[in-house]
Amino acid sequence: MSATDSAISSGQGEWRRGWGVVLAAALGIALGGIHLHFIGTMIPSLQAAYDWSRGEIALGLTLIMVINLGGNLVVGALADRFGARPVALWGAWLFGIGFSLLGLAGPSIWSWYLVCAVFAVAVQGVGPVVWTGGIVRWFEKQRGMALALSLTGGGVMVAVTPIMVVWLMELVGVRWIFPVVGLTGALLIFIPAWRFFHDGAPPRPSSSGKMPAAPVVLSGYSARQAFGQRRFWQLVLAFVLVALAAGTFLVHVQPMLIDSGLTPGQAASVAFFVGPSMIVGRLVMGALFDYVDPRLVSALAFALPLMAALTLARLDGSYGLAIAAGILVGLCLGAEVDVVAYLTSRYFGLRAYGVLFALMMSSYGAGIGAGSALAGVGFDRLGSYDSWLLALAGGSAIAIVLVATLGLPAARVGRPDSGGH
């Protein structure tokens, strides 16, 4: 059997053993992140019910995101110590309870902030840190595509959440919609996780056909060893730079399109091109990671925000150019989380994946928040987004250089018994 045939056979074996892990992770990521789309869709209903302003309601989501920055690290450490499976199983029910409590808010806005803070703590156990940790332990040859498929759950949820909210609001109303979605979501997370989501690499028979009795010891650097490496901080900086662009695009694309001369209806229709592009970007990058030098794939992913920023800076009221910008924005938003998860596992191994990926994602989240705020401040002072978009393009170019100069990841990094060297 040739080396290529052997690799294909190995990849097929991973999928036969690990398809259920991907299914459980996709559902967990989709439902565990539903609040990102659900709360926004609920804003008009919450306004009508409690007379809160849009800014007051949105501040609850901001509070969730801020708490999430630190919560990622705690959950990552728990997953590294006790395994991703127990964290996910407990996390499913904590998510359901926390989401249900959102329905107790009102009429005071402070009750909304309180339940948002409680939910922010409860939802940590079903975040991407947990699910991608399971994926990278099961998949070696097809890790890129497995991560991509699991992460597409969030893109699907973007499309179905508004329809679901409208339907459930008619059935149960503003208070009961939260426990209905929370407890149903908890079941949909828990059942596949209980059945399919297991820790560690899948058992493989030895040459004699017998299954190994000893558990697989995960290779990789400890968190402290990773922190001492230049390329760890290189990646953190690169992720922050592209996250600044992502945060800008998430919040300010619609105003940019309207400022360029599009009607509000035309600007809103461009959003239809963003969701599918996110899914395409995620799957394409996942497939490329399995067959191409990860530095080149990452450089391509980080070139997307550069191209998106330059295209947005050139908007002139043309609907075609606006669609092109929307597609580039979607590709950019879909590709970047793939890069974070894949490079963390490849360059630093699985020994402390939870903590390291959590730190990377927290840095990425901080960049998203900063990008949104800085874009708004820049527009208020200069009356245009153009200067900020050019700065984002420059930052993305620096990020490309940072990932292109990482060096190739070792075939098997930092054996635990060698101290990571």
URFEN-V911049 format. One record per residue. N is the residue number from 1. SS is DSSP state (@ for helix, = for strand, . for the rest). OMEGA is omega in whole degrees, 0 to 359 (* if undefined). NEAR is the number of other ideal C-beta (glycine too) atoms within 10 Angstrom. Layout:
BEGIN
N,SS,OMEGA,NEAR + N,SS,OMEGA,NEAR
END
This chain:
BEGIN
1,.,180,8 + 2,.,180,7 + 3,@,180,7 + 4,@,179,8 + 5,@,180,9 + 6,@,179,11 + 7,@,179,15 + 8,@,180,14 + 9,@,179,12 + 10,@,179,13 + 11,@,179,18 + 12,@,178,12 + 13,@,177,14 + 14,@,181,22 + 15,@,178,15 + 16,@,182,9 + 17,@,192,15 + 18,@,182,22 + 19,@,180,14 + 20,@,177,15 + 21,@,179,26 + 22,@,179,25 + 23,@,180,18 + 24,@,181,26 + 25,@,180,32 + 26,@,178,21 + 27,@,180,24 + 28,@,180,30 + 29,@,181,26 + 30,@,184,24 + 31,@,179,25 + 32,@,178,28 + 33,.,185,19 + 34,.,182,24 + 35,@,181,26 + 36,@,180,16 + 37,@,186,18 + 38,@,183,21 + 39,@,177,21 + 40,@,179,16 + 41,@,182,15 + 42,@,185,20 + 43,@,180,16 + 44,@,181,13 + 45,@,178,16 + 46,@,175,21 + 47,@,183,14 + 48,@,184,10 + 49,@,190,15 + 50,@,179,17 + 51,.,173,11 + 52,.,176,21 + 53,.,179,11 + 54,@,179,12 + 55,@,179,8 + 56,@,180,17 + 57,@,182,22 + 58,@,179,14 + 59,@,176,16 + 60,@,178,24 + 61,@,176,17 + 62,@,178,13 + 63,@,178,17 + 64,@,182,19 + 65,@,180,16 + 66,@,178,15 + 67,@,180,18 + 68,@,182,19 + 69,@,178,17 + 70,@,181,14 + 71,@,178,21 + 72,@,184,26 + 73,@,179,19 + 74,@,181,16 + 75,@,177,26 + 76,@,178,29 + 77,@,178,16 + 78,@,179,21 + 79,@,178,29 + 80,@,185,25 + 81,@,188,10 + 82,@,182,13 + 83,.,181,18 + 84,@,184,32 + 85,@,180,20 + 86,@,178,14 + 87,@,181,29 + 88,@,183,30 + 89,@,175,16 + 90,@,182,15 + 91,@,180,29 + 92,@,182,25 + 93,@,175,18 + 94,@,175,18 + 95,@,182,29 + 96,@,179,24 + 97,@,181,15 + 98,@,180,26 + 99,@,178,27 + 100,@,182,21 + 101,@,177,18 + 102,@,179,24 + 103,@,179,19 + 104,@,182,14 + 105,.,176,24 + 106,.,1,16 + 107,.,180,10 + 108,.,178,11 + 109,@,180,18 + 110,@,175,8 + 111,@,176,13 + 112,@,180,23 + 113,@,180,15 + 114,@,182,16 + 115,@,175,20 + 116,@,179,23 + 117,@,177,16 + 118,@,179,16 + 119,@,181,25 + 120,@,177,21 + 121,@,185,16 + 122,@,187,21 + 123,@,187,23 + 124,@,185,26 + 125,@,178,28 + 126,@,179,33 + 127,.,181,25 + 128,@,179,24 + 129,@,182,32 + 130,@,187,31 + 131,@,178,32 + 132,@,175,30 + 133,@,175,27 + 134,@,181,29 + 135,@,186,27 + 136,@,177,23 + 137,@,181,23 + 138,@,188,24 + 139,.,176,25 + 140,.,183,15 + 141,.,185,19 + 142,.,184,25 + 143,@,182,23 + 144,@,181,25 + 145,@,178,24 + 146,@,176,28 + 147,@,182,30 + 148,@,181,29 + 149,@,180,19 + 150,@,183,29 + 151,@,178,28 + 152,@,178,22 + 153,@,179,22 + 154,@,178,24 + 155,@,177,22 + 156,@,182,15 + 157,@,176,20 + 158,@,184,19 + 159,@,189,13 + 160,@,185,12 + 161,@,181,21 + 162,@,180,13 + 163,@,181,10 + 164,@,181,16 + 165,@,180,20 + 166,@,182,11 + 167,@,182,11 + 168,@,178,17 + 169,@,178,16 + 170,@,183,9 + 171,@,191,9 + 172,@,178,15 + 173,@,192,13 + 174,@,181,17 + 175,@,187,13 + 176,@,181,14 + 177,@,182,22 + 178,@,177,24 + 179,@,178,18 + 180,@,181,16 + 181,@,183,24 + 182,@,183,24 + 183,@,174,16 + 184,@,178,14 + 185,@,179,23 + 186,@,178,22 + 187,@,182,13 + 188,@,174,16 + 189,@,189,28 + 190,@,187,23 + 191,@,177,13 + 192,@,179,20 + 193,@,178,28 + 194,@,184,14 + 195,@,192,11 + 196,@,192,18 + 197,.,182,26 + 198,.,182,18 + 199,.,173,20 + 200,.,178,16 + 201,.,179,18 + 202,.,180,16 + 203,.,179,11 + 204,.,180,12 + 205,=,176,9 + 206,.,181,8 + 207,.,179,5 + 208,.,179,5 + 209,.,181,6 + 210,.,178,8 + 211,=,180,8 + 212,.,181,10 + 213,.,184,6 + 214,.,177,5 + 215,.,178,10 + 216,.,178,14 + 217,.,184,12 + 218,.,177,18 + 219,.,177,17 + 220,=,180,24 + 221,.,168,26 + 222,.,179,19 + 223,@,181,22 + 224,@,179,10 + 225,@,179,19 + 226,@,181,25 + 227,@,180,15 + 228,.,182,12 + 229,.,179,14 + 230,@,186,10 + 231,@,173,18 + 232,@,182,20 + 233,@,172,13 + 234,@,180,18 + 235,@,179,26 + 236,@,180,19 + 237,@,179,15 + 238,@,181,29 + 239,@,178,30 + 240,@,182,20 + 241,@,179,22 + 242,@,177,33 + 243,@,175,25 + 244,@,178,27 + 245,@,181,32 + 246,@,179,24 + 247,@,177,23 + 248,@,183,30 + 249,@,184,28 + 250,@,188,16 + 251,@,194,16 + 252,@,182,21 + 253,@,181,21 + 254,@,175,14 + 255,@,178,14 + 256,@,182,23 + 257,@,180,26 + 258,@,179,14 + 259,@,182,16 + 260,.,179,20 + 261,.,178,14 + 262,.,173,21 + 263,.,176,12 + 264,@,179,10 + 265,@,178,7 + 266,@,180,16 + 267,@,179,21 + 268,@,182,13 + 269,@,178,16 + 270,@,180,21 + 271,@,179,15 + 272,@,180,13 + 273,@,184,18 + 274,@,183,23 + 275,@,178,18 + 276,@,179,15 + 277,@,176,22 + 278,@,181,25 + 279,@,180,21 + 280,@,180,17 + 281,@,181,26 + 282,@,182,27 + 283,@,180,20 + 284,@,179,18 + 285,@,178,28 + 286,@,179,26 + 287,@,181,15 + 288,@,181,21 + 289,@,182,26 + 290,.,187,21 + 291,.,187,11 + 292,.,176,13 + 293,.,184,13 + 294,@,178,20 + 295,@,179,17 + 296,@,180,13 + 297,@,179,25 + 298,@,177,29 + 299,@,177,18 + 300,@,179,17 + 301,@,182,28 + 302,@,172,28 + 303,@,181,17 + 304,@,176,25 + 305,@,176,32 + 306,@,180,22 + 307,@,179,17 + 308,@,181,29 + 309,@,180,29 + 310,@,178,16 + 311,@,178,19 + 312,@,179,28 + 313,@,182,18 + 314,.,181,14 + 315,.,183,20 + 316,.,182,8 + 317,.,179,13 + 318,.,181,14 + 319,@,179,16 + 320,@,178,7 + 321,@,177,17 + 322,@,177,25 + 323,@,178,15 + 324,@,178,19 + 325,@,179,28 + 326,@,179,25 + 327,@,179,21 + 328,@,178,24 + 329,@,179,30 + 330,@,178,27 + 331,@,180,24 + 332,@,182,27 + 333,@,180,24 + 334,@,188,29 + 335,@,196,29 + 336,@,180,25 + 337,@,173,25 + 338,@,182,28 + 339,@,181,28 + 340,@,184,24 + 341,@,185,28 + 342,@,183,25 + 343,@,177,24 + 344,@,182,27 + 345,@,184,25 + 346,@,185,18 + 347,@,185,23 + 348,@,175,28 + 349,=,188,26 + 350,.,186,23 + 351,.,179,23 + 352,.,184,26 + 353,@,184,26 + 354,@,181,29 + 355,@,184,26 + 356,@,178,29 + 357,@,178,26 + 358,@,179,31 + 359,@,177,23 + 360,@,181,26 + 361,@,176,25 + 362,@,176,20 + 363,@,179,20 + 364,@,179,22 + 365,@,177,20 + 366,@,177,18 + 367,@,178,22 + 368,@,179,23 + 369,@,180,17 + 370,@,180,15 + 371,@,179,27 + 372,@,182,19 + 373,@,182,13 + 374,@,177,16 + 375,@,179,25 + 376,@,179,16 + 377,@,179,11 + 378,@,179,19 + 379,@,181,18 + 380,@,184,8 + 381,@,186,9 + 382,@,180,11 + 383,.,181,9 + 384,.,176,13 + 385,.,192,24 + 386,@,182,17 + 387,@,180,13 + 388,@,179,23 + 389,@,177,25 + 390,@,176,13 + 391,@,177,17 + 392,@,178,29 + 393,@,177,19 + 394,@,178,13 + 395,@,178,24 + 396,@,177,24 + 397,@,176,15 + 398,@,179,14 + 399,@,177,30 + 400,@,179,22 + 401,@,182,12 + 402,@,181,22 + 403,@,180,24 + 404,@,183,15 + 405,.,181,11 + 406,.,192,18 + 407,.,181,11 + 408,.,175,10 + 409,.,177,18 + 410,.,179,11 + 411,.,179,5 + 412,.,189,9 + 413,.,167,20 + 414,.,176,21 + 415,.,182,16 + 416,@,183,14 + 417,@,180,8 + 418,@,180,8 + 419,.,177,10 + 420,.,182,21 + 421,.,*,8
END
